[in-house]
Amino acid sequence: MRLHFLLGAPLLSAAIAFVGCGSSDSDTQGPAVEPDGSAGGGGAPFEEGGVESGTDASVSTDAASDSDALPPVDAADAPFDAPAEQDSAIGDVAIEDAPEESAAEAGPDSGLDLGGGLTLFPSDPTPGQSVTLRYTGVLAAASNVHVHYGFNGWNEVQGASLSSQDDGTGNLDFFVEDAMSGSPGGVWEHTLVLPADARALHVVLYSVQGADRTWDSNAGMDYNAGFPVVLYGPALTWDGTVQPHDGVIVNFHTGWPCKGRVDYGTGGTLASSVTEPAPGRAHHVRLAGLSASSTWSYRVSCDALTDPAVRTFRTAGPQSSKFSFVVMGDVQEGGEANRWKRTADRVMTAHADAAFVLLTGDMPWNDKPGAWWTFFDQGRELLGSHAIVPAKGNHDVNLGETAPGKTTMERLFALDAMSGSETHYVLRYGAAAFVVLDSQYSDGFASGTGDQYTWAAQRMQGPPVSDATWVFASWHVPPYNAGARHWLEQGTFRDITALFDGKVDWVFGGHEHLYQRMRPMRFNGVQAPSASYGRGAGDGIGYVVVPPAAAWPETALIPSTDPKSYYRDRLAYPLVPKSTDTAPSENGYGVVSLDGNEFRLETWGVGGPGAPVNPHLIDQVSYTR
């Protein structure tokens, strides 16, 4: 797990702020600092009592507004940030490059401008190479400047002598600290060697006055460089303007402002190209008007630097009634165990034909730059080839948030522009509709008064929900749960399920880290008279708590002696005797397959932390409606 810390004086860490295309560095500032001395969700991963604390291509520029900027961070608050690298190519397919502009005449290397007065030389470094950091930023007038740097999401890497420190939660950051050479008011420099397996470099700077340190953390973002280009991504999404049958949004993020570009095409070519109109760090490039039911190749670039990885995605058929999708949640990979990579690679191997990935929240272990980098890095093959449909989890946001606001997750992904919210939205994929809600603020679920309750009631009445053959809902905190860890929270998110009887087929959640499939139920936990899943008068909805994709599995159930233990009687899986209050639990994921009126859910396990096993089928259910 990752940690943010300070030697000598408290180090307050913060999440990256992302600015959209066309925004300047000065538009983006760091997040507010938490009372526990952390920022960007740096607390312990569990809090007691309540929610765990011929194509037409267009480009997204809506992230460029000032409202996307995070609250300011004091210069002494030093966060850490991180990136993600891309690799892989498309089998043996020959890729024809998009036309390139004529190369400029070679001249002196001006370095890679990381913003805030920090420049990296050479401008296109490679792992194993010696590089130089040149600094003229806000600390340049100090009598001394030191560099604090790390690699790969502040993780340990081979070939580097790194220090580490624990913040008391068991999370470590690995780093090096060195004095820079220079003089007050001048240019400060330091040379370092990139480890051979470095995929990202993260830097913050500080000066020392007595026992105190003053930090330059690039306004809460850290200074970053990805090798060869990308920090986060690419990851594919859809929104109200780009639908599954006609394109994708390619999201990727860089450690320095640049004009993002996506080259793309069919038939093994990259003949078309979209370039953003203005530079930024957050890139959301819309590829719209593509032909349906087609396989497309693409590659991303940042100004003159091109990521070599060529990836593919497939557009949906307009009325697709036969497809599958993966459902998973609670990734929360710290970086050192590679559990998320194991699960994501398994999905790519066994379910590469899945249409997309439904994520029930908690993608990083906390809303910190290094943790987000780990999420993207370990899942880069899956995220770069399968669009994601994410719900916001409590670890995807700053744990000190008390009101809705623009979060890192919303900056990372372009989601549904039509709903007026990027955290609750409706997606239509072929014959199925997906209603995604935001369980971070429970007031929104209250009957008659909650904004999401009202919004969902309206959206359920008409297309694209009412005319869908299948309707699924997804959010993070489950409304029905027999696990002991979060069972007190479930009632807070239950009112909204009164809208679902006879209209929704299945509801997916996470948060508990214990896989559970409920028997068919009506509102408020009433078991369906027919004991069958379906939308008939006597049928019930399927409620599922997905297994954790990589987070530590929980095993405790509500004790059989507790008055609320009747929720254990609602379980179709796991089935345990009343004499025991634990259940088997492991990392895993689900796969939903649809074929006309036929439904099938398979839940797969991959073992637990430190005890991986061959993937195996845990649970399955199928029926024809």
Secondary structure, DSSP 8 states (H G I E B T S, - for coil): ------SSS-----------TT--GGG-----B-TTS-BSS-S-S--SSSS----EEEE--GGGSGGGS-----TT--------------TT---B---------------EE-STTEEEESSS--TT-EEEEEE-STTTTSS--EEEEEETTTB--TT---EEEE-SSS-EEEEEEEE-B--TTS-EEEEEE--TT--EEEEEEEEEETTEEEEE-TTTT-EEEESSS-SEEEEEE--SSS-TTT-EEEEEEEEEEE-EEEEEESTTB--EEEE-SS-EEEEEEEEES--SS-EEEEEEEETTEE----EEEE---TT--EEEEEEEB-----SSS-HHHHHHHHHHHH-TT-SEEEE-S--SSSSSHHHHHHHHHHTHHHHTTSEEEE---TTSS-TT--S----HHHHH----TTTT-SSSEEEEETTEEEEE--TTSGGGGSTTT-HHHHHHHHHTTSTTTTT-SEEEEE-SS-SS--BSSSGGGGGGG-GGGGGTTTT-SEEEE-SSSS-EEE-SB-GGG-B-TT-SBSSSTT-BBEEEE--BSSS----BB--TTSGGGGGGGGEEES---TT--B----EEEEEEEEETTEEEEEEEEEEETTEEEEEEEEEEEEEE-
